[in-house]
Amino acid sequence: MATFFGEVVVAPSRAGLDEEEEAREETPEDREIRREIEKKRCLCAVVLSREIDVLWTWRSGGAEEPLECSRFIVAIGRNAAAFLSSFILDSVCWEVVGVVKLWNEWCRTSSTTNVLPTDSFCLFYRLISDPTVLLCQCSCYVAEDQQFQWLDKVFGSMQKKNLQVTILSTCPVADYKTQESTLTLVSPFLKALKTKEFQEQICCPLLEQPNIVRDLPAA
């Protein structure tokens, strides 16, 4: 239960816990639905894996210590990723250190094992002067059934202690719920959500009810 509106609350999740569903007997209708889904996910008559791979330059294979990280900034969506490119990454202060490779209905990366494939839509950057500061540009679509895996593999590579995570994302003004007319709103504008652990001063007003965030930013 949130103590105030605008607080990010971790809700109970069944992600990755499908034992109950697997134990249930599959009906003919279930099998037909599953076959149709598999057909839609078929590319050139080959069903590609929806497994997500996170590749790092600092990890050459085998078990290694998690990456020490103090600040992790994630830009999700094309607009947020473009913002990082224009105002933060447009310098020589950053180096590319990793990539996320995935496949779904709207995003396909190559099957190579290179850390920096040319068609990657999700790159990680590290601040050269402070290697504990990481950025992530995620301009690709991450499907609902891939979001838990994305979070698990990306954050599984990092130390969680004293880690501050900032998420940047955008949505159409038409989706913003307010008593005012959206035609009179000065756009773009910035709103924020935060967890109760975040004690620093925020740079913009909190997001008002009943607006919410969705998809990977919410996850």
Disulfide bonds with the S-S distance in Angstrom:
none
